[in-house]
Amino acid sequence: MDRTEVVVRRPRQDDEPLRVGKVLDRAGTTATVQWHDDGSIEENVRLDSRNLLAPEGSLRHLYLVDSAELQRRFTADPMGIVIHLLRERPKGLKGTDIKSTLVGFGLEKATVDKKWKVLQPQLTGRDDVTFNSNVYMWKPSGKAPEPDEPLSLPDSGEQPRKRPSEPFATRSGKPFATRLSELLDAAQPRPVQDFLATPLRTGVLLGRLNHSAIDELLSELQETDRQAFSVMLLAVPGRAPGDPLSTEIYRDVLIAATAELRADPSPALRPAVVWLLRKVADSATLPAEAVEPFVQLALLLTQDPQKAELKALEAAACAISGALPATHHGLLRIAERLPFTPEGGRTKLTAAVGERWPTDVLDERWWAGMTVQDLVDCAQGRFGRLTRSPEVVEAIIRPLLERELAGATTRARLSLFLGMPSQYAELLPVPAVAEAFARVGQRDPLAASWIDALREQDRLDALKEDVRRAREEAAAAAERAEAAEERRRELADRLQRLEEDLRDLQGAEVTIRAAQERQIKIDVIRALADLAAEVEELTAAKAAPEILVERVRGLAATHSLRPIGNANGEVIFDLELHEPIYGAPEPGVPVLVIRPGYIWNELILQRALVDPKE
């Protein structure tokens, strides 16, 4: 079951409280939130680097509300924190992902590395953890899966503690925010959160510095500030990524960058977008949490992209093809900006969309601009399989081949069709190929001489083949006619015999059925007569009721009739054998038989009528 989501709003000023609210509704990066502190409902809360989303009771929730408490718990019970992290990730995590996620939650990298050396061998020996293909995965104990228990957070009746904006100073003695503001020539010191809230502009400013200045500042920072600075380096043009970051941080940075570029679509920010997309795309796998904001940011580059921006879109398309969002809306805008190349972004993205949404990829816009040469070059792998599917062949590939073949006027162009893979060549109409040869021959004397020679030889070969085929067909036709006549005679004889047998069987069947029906009626009437005579005889003799019942049941038993219960007798209720006169008794409760039922050869003729006991 999905866990409730909350939004944690970070303070802008030191005297401003941190707020937490429950998400009532969410559409993309906009949410409706009911704040815990005063119960007010705020609509259109934009999720960014200040308003951060987290599953309620998750490690991320605890980190955002009280990172010091998370550090304390990790120090006291590191295994418990790791197990909780695995329970939050049903698909499991690699060891490097576990460590980078914990570091992303503000834990010191050195501490995490040290604890991991102890935890790693213990994890593989636990009954509730599986280790396969370098992935650790939590498995519930017992037959039924255990629920994902949320973490206990600090007392919800208290205001969440503020996270200090400047917990550490650099080795120079100055706070990180002050040192960073000086480095970027800010008019006055700004909180670190302000720089994180505008990752693109921060990336542009840092990009103006030389690498040595950045490396010097990076070497001075404590672990927590070093991580914040690594986040800022994501959007720095030409700068390699810093320390490993968690998937949540990637998502938050992408959301903040998208909101920033929408608010200020300045061309000066686009280089930072390029590098942010490329760095996220170059990660091993695009995190699932970051796919949607990654797509939204890439879409902002599709308006008149320049050369560098097209390269970023190529990388983005390749990354998205391996981790598709919930819908393909907007992906077409990315794809149609790119060329079709082997292993290129458009090729991979189109193939991935075709596998997930096979009917939607029949939209011609997905294939706009593709040439036969592109088709031949990209004929391998996933894209090749897509172009061989019957629906794509009929809607896209066959019309493309016929259209370009109709425009072939040179030997070089014609050679493309002659040399293409057989799965495409067999789609070419033979008359269209002949017309293309004739069209090329009109412009090219050499090709015309080949065609003439081929035509003369073709005519002679065709005549010889016609004669040979005619002789063979005549001989075969004679043999088939003779065999057909013999077969006709055999079938006529067999049909006559079958008709005679059928008439005999029908007459015998009518006689047997009539005799059987008459015997059945006689047996039923005889049994009824026996019963009537027995009842009349006993009644005339004024026999006791129990004797009458006993004699009637004995007579019934001779015809394989077995009673279901005794009148006024108590039985255990069985819905298959008993019919209550009212109510719906539970199976197994005692009931009173009003009228018995009867079973004949395991067939229930009539259920016993019973009265539920109060």
Buried (B, 14 or more C-beta within 10 A) or exposed (E): EEBEBBBBBBBEEEEEEBBBBBBBEBEEBEBBBBBBEEEEEBEEBBBBBBBBBBBBBBBBBBBBBBBEBBBEBBEEEBBEBBBBBBBBBEEBBEBEBBBBBBBBBBBBBEBBEEBBEEBBEEBEEBEBBBBEEEBBBBBEEEEEEEEBEBBEBEEEEEBBBBBEBBBBBBEEEBBBBBBBBEBBEBEEBBBBBBBBBBBBBBBBBBBEBEEEEBEEBBEBBBBBBBBBBBBBBBBBBEBEBBBBBBBBBBBBBBBBBBBBBEEEEEEEBBBBBBBBBBBBBEBEEBBBBBBBBBBBBBBBBBEEBEEBBBBBBBBBBBBBBBBBBEEBEBBBBBBBBBBBBBEBBBBBBBBBBBBEBEEBBBBEEBBEEBEBEBBBBBBEEBBBBBBBBEEBBEBBBBEBBEEBBEEBEEBEBBEBBEEBBEEBEEBBEEEBBEBBBEBBBEEBEEBBEBBEEEEEEEEEEEEEEEEEEEEEEEEEEEEEEEEEEEEEEEEEEEEEEEEEEEEEEEEEEEEEEEEEEEEEEEEEEEBEEEBEEBBEEBEEEEBEEEEBBEBBBEBBEEEEBBBBBEBEEEBEBBEEBBBBEEEEBEEEEEBBBBBBBBBEEEEEEEBBBBBBEE
